[in-house]
Amino acid sequence: MKFIEDGVPAKYRPLLDFLLEAPPTEVVLPIADVESILNFGLPGPAHDDPFWWRSIPRNSWARSWLRADRIATLNSEDGTVTFTPGVYSPPVDHQWMIAQRHREATYARECLSSRPMDIHLRDRWWEPHLVYILHIHAEGFYKVGVTRHDARRLRDLTARGRAGVEASSMLANRHAARLVEIAVLDATDSARRVADRYNHHNGQTEHWDDSVPPPALEPIAAAFALDECLPNWALSLNSKGVEDVH
């Protein structure tokens, strides 16, 4: 399915455009009119299943009204959909996120202190990984992330000047990189922001307000490198288990 940059499927974009142009009041449309706006027939559940019209961004088509700050409600008896003004706000459990990060940090430390697992070799986790911090100027936040040394993710994230690289550091493997990333997230928890409330993809909670400057990456990595409980900190292996793929 083709998506526009804001996460709305291209085929549902006409509905978003219509709602953006509509008066900021309740809009009631027969399903036939919605199909006319879209220029295609909606799937069967759209005609009789209220859950199809749930206003949650996990359903990609729902973003066509969520992006217009609307909540959709189906009336299956008269075949209409009501688009009510309403701003979607995702539930964010910060305490759960912190606990989950610490579980992931414990797992990364265990991997760095034991024999590399075959599944991680297969998935190239033991190859060098880059920890990066982006500054998204227009939206006023920083983002920390991890990507494999030969991946295109960083290039994609900075395409067309949407973001600039504030800092980066190459680590020997994904586990080491993940520990540095988690340390950055822990240090910036007070300014945590959900980057895009309509985007259900990973990475929403790796952002923070740019009023809080990012910590330096190299001192964090240097401190971990001195930890005697992490003997595989500087270990890089390729998918066949051969050392030193730098």
C-alpha positions as CSV (number, residue, x, y, z in Angstrom):
1,M,0.0,0.0,0.0
2,K,1.4,3.4,-1.0
3,F,1.6,5.9,1.8
4,I,1.9,9.7,1.8
5,E,4.6,11.1,4.0
6,D,2.2,11.8,6.9
7,G,1.3,8.1,7.1
8,V,-2.1,8.3,5.3
9,P,-2.5,5.7,2.6
10,A,-2.7,7.5,-0.8
11,K,-6.0,5.9,-1.7
12,Y,-7.6,7.4,1.5
13,R,-6.0,10.9,1.0
14,P,-9.1,12.4,-0.7
15,L,-11.1,11.8,2.5
16,L,-8.5,13.6,4.6
17,D,-8.5,16.5,2.1
18,F,-12.3,16.7,2.2
19,L,-12.4,16.7,6.0
20,L,-9.7,19.4,6.2
21,E,-11.8,21.6,4.0
22,A,-15.0,20.9,5.9
23,P,-16.4,23.3,8.5
24,P,-15.0,22.6,12.0
25,T,-18.3,21.1,13.1
26,E,-19.8,17.6,13.1
27,V,-19.9,16.1,9.5
28,V,-22.4,13.3,8.7
29,L,-21.8,11.5,5.5
30,P,-23.6,8.5,3.9
31,I,-21.2,5.7,3.3
32,A,-22.0,6.1,-0.4
33,D,-20.8,9.7,-0.2
34,V,-17.5,8.6,1.4
35,E,-17.0,6.1,-1.4
36,S,-17.7,8.8,-3.9
37,I,-15.1,11.0,-2.3
38,L,-12.6,8.2,-2.4
39,N,-13.6,7.0,-5.8
40,F,-13.7,3.3,-4.8
41,G,-15.9,1.0,-2.8
42,L,-15.2,0.5,0.9
43,P,-14.7,-3.1,2.2
44,G,-17.6,-5.0,3.6
45,P,-16.9,-4.3,7.3
46,A,-17.0,-0.6,6.7
47,H,-20.7,-0.9,6.0
48,D,-21.8,-2.7,9.2
49,D,-18.9,-3.1,11.6
50,P,-18.3,-0.1,14.0
51,F,-14.9,-1.5,14.8
52,W,-13.7,-0.7,11.3
53,W,-14.3,2.9,12.1
54,R,-12.3,2.9,15.3
55,S,-10.3,6.0,15.6
56,I,-6.9,4.4,16.2
57,P,-3.8,5.0,14.1
58,R,-3.0,1.3,13.9
59,N,-5.7,1.1,11.3
60,S,-3.9,3.0,8.5
61,W,-7.2,4.2,6.9
62,A,-8.2,5.8,10.2
63,R,-5.4,8.3,9.8
64,S,-7.5,9.9,7.0
65,W,-9.8,11.4,9.6
66,L,-7.4,11.4,12.6
67,R,-5.1,13.8,10.7
68,A,-8.1,16.1,10.3
69,D,-8.7,16.0,14.1
70,R,-11.9,14.0,13.7
71,I,-13.4,10.9,15.4
72,A,-15.5,8.6,13.3
73,T,-18.7,6.8,14.4
74,L,-20.7,4.5,12.2
75,N,-24.5,4.4,12.2
76,S,-25.1,1.1,10.5
77,E,-28.9,1.5,10.6
78,D,-29.0,4.5,8.3
79,G,-25.6,3.8,6.6
80,T,-23.9,7.0,7.7
81,V,-20.6,7.9,9.3
82,T,-20.3,10.9,11.7
83,F,-17.0,12.7,11.8
84,T,-16.9,14.6,15.1
85,P,-14.2,17.1,15.9
86,G,-11.8,15.5,18.4
87,V,-8.0,15.4,18.9
88,Y,-6.6,11.9,19.2
89,S,-4.2,11.5,22.1
90,P,-2.4,8.1,22.6
91,P,-2.0,6.7,26.0
92,V,1.6,6.7,27.1
93,D,2.6,4.8,30.2
94,H,6.0,6.3,31.0
95,Q,6.6,4.0,33.9
96,W,6.1,1.0,31.7
97,M,8.5,2.5,29.1
98,I,11.2,3.0,31.7
99,A,10.7,-0.5,33.1
100,Q,10.8,-2.0,29.5
101,R,14.1,-0.1,28.8
102,H,15.7,-1.5,31.9
103,R,14.6,-5.0,30.9
104,E,16.2,-4.5,27.5
105,A,19.4,-3.1,29.1
106,T,19.6,-6.2,31.3
107,Y,19.2,-8.4,28.2
108,A,21.9,-6.5,26.3
109,R,24.3,-6.8,29.2
110,E,23.6,-10.6,29.4
111,C,24.4,-10.9,25.7
112,L,27.7,-8.9,26.1
113,S,28.8,-11.2,28.9
114,S,28.1,-14.6,27.2
115,R,28.7,-16.5,24.0
116,P,27.1,-14.9,21.0
117,M,23.8,-16.6,20.0
118,D,23.4,-17.9,16.5
119,I,20.1,-16.0,16.0
120,H,21.9,-12.7,16.7
121,L,24.7,-13.7,14.3
122,R,22.1,-14.4,11.6
123,D,20.4,-11.1,12.2
124,R,23.7,-9.3,12.1
125,W,23.4,-7.9,15.6
126,W,27.1,-8.5,16.2
127,E,28.2,-6.2,13.4
128,P,29.0,-2.6,14.1
129,H,26.0,-0.3,14.9
130,L,25.7,3.4,14.9
131,V,24.1,5.3,17.7
132,Y,22.8,8.7,16.4
133,I,21.0,11.7,17.7
134,L,18.9,13.8,15.3
135,H,17.6,17.3,15.8
136,I,14.2,17.7,14.1
137,H,14.2,21.5,14.0
138,A,10.7,22.2,12.7
139,E,9.1,20.1,15.4
140,G,11.4,21.1,18.2
141,F,12.7,17.7,19.5
142,Y,15.7,15.4,19.5
143,K,15.6,11.7,18.6
144,V,18.1,9.0,19.5
145,G,18.3,5.7,17.6
146,V,20.4,2.8,16.5
147,T,21.1,1.5,13.0
148,R,23.4,-1.1,11.5
149,H,26.6,0.4,10.0
150,D,25.5,-0.3,6.4
151,A,21.8,0.5,6.7
152,R,20.1,3.4,5.0
153,R,17.9,4.4,7.9
154,L,19.9,7.5,8.9
155,R,20.0,8.7,5.3
156,D,16.3,8.3,5.0
157,L,15.6,10.1,8.3
158,T,17.6,13.1,7.2
159,A,16.4,13.2,3.6
160,R,15.3,16.5,2.2
161,G,16.6,18.3,5.3
162,R,13.9,17.1,7.6
163,A,16.4,16.5,10.4
164,G,20.1,17.0,11.1
165,V,22.6,14.7,12.8
166,E,23.5,16.2,16.1
167,A,25.9,13.4,17.2
168,S,26.8,9.9,16.3
169,S,29.0,7.1,17.6
170,M,29.9,3.8,16.0
171,L,29.8,0.8,18.4
172,A,31.1,-2.7,17.9
173,N,27.7,-4.4,18.0
174,R,24.0,-3.8,18.5
175,H,24.0,-4.7,22.2
176,A,26.7,-2.1,23.0
177,A,24.8,0.4,20.9
178,R,21.5,-0.3,22.6
179,L,23.1,0.3,26.0
180,V,24.3,3.7,24.9
181,E,20.9,4.5,23.4
182,I,19.1,3.5,26.7
183,A,21.5,5.6,28.7
184,V,20.6,8.6,26.5
185,L,16.9,7.9,27.0
186,D,17.3,7.6,30.7
187,A,19.1,10.9,30.8
188,T,16.4,12.7,28.9
189,D,13.3,11.2,30.5
190,S,12.2,14.5,32.0
191,A,11.6,15.9,28.5
192,R,10.1,12.8,26.8
193,R,7.7,13.6,24.0
194,V,5.7,11.3,21.7
195,A,6.9,12.4,18.3
196,D,3.8,11.7,16.2
197,R,0.6,10.7,17.9
198,Y,-0.8,9.3,14.7
199,N,2.2,7.1,13.8
200,H,2.0,3.6,15.2
201,H,5.5,2.6,14.1
202,N,8.5,2.1,16.4
203,G,10.4,5.1,17.5
204,Q,7.6,7.3,18.8
205,T,9.0,7.3,22.4
206,E,12.7,7.9,21.4
207,H,12.2,11.7,21.3
208,W,12.5,14.5,23.7
209,D,12.0,18.3,23.8
210,D,15.0,20.2,22.4
211,S,15.0,22.5,25.4
212,V,17.0,19.7,27.0
213,P,20.3,19.2,25.1
214,P,21.5,15.7,24.4
215,P,24.2,14.1,26.5
216,A,27.6,13.4,24.8
217,L,27.8,9.9,23.4
218,E,31.5,9.2,23.7
219,P,31.7,9.5,27.5
220,I,28.7,7.1,27.9
221,A,30.4,4.6,25.6
222,A,33.7,5.0,27.4
223,A,32.2,4.3,30.8
224,F,30.5,1.1,29.5
225,A,33.8,0.0,27.9
226,L,35.5,0.0,31.4
227,D,32.8,-2.4,32.8
228,E,34.5,-5.7,33.5
229,C,31.1,-7.5,33.3
230,L,30.8,-6.7,29.6
231,P,33.7,-8.7,28.1
232,N,32.1,-8.7,24.6
233,W,31.7,-4.9,24.5
234,A,34.2,-4.4,21.7
235,L,33.4,-7.6,19.8
236,S,32.3,-7.5,16.2
237,L,31.4,-10.7,14.3
238,N,29.9,-11.3,10.9
239,S,27.1,-13.7,10.2
240,K,29.6,-16.6,10.1
241,G,31.0,-15.8,13.4
242,V,34.3,-14.3,12.0
243,E,35.7,-11.5,14.1
244,D,36.5,-7.9,13.1
245,V,34.2,-6.8,10.3
246,H,35.1,-3.1,10.8
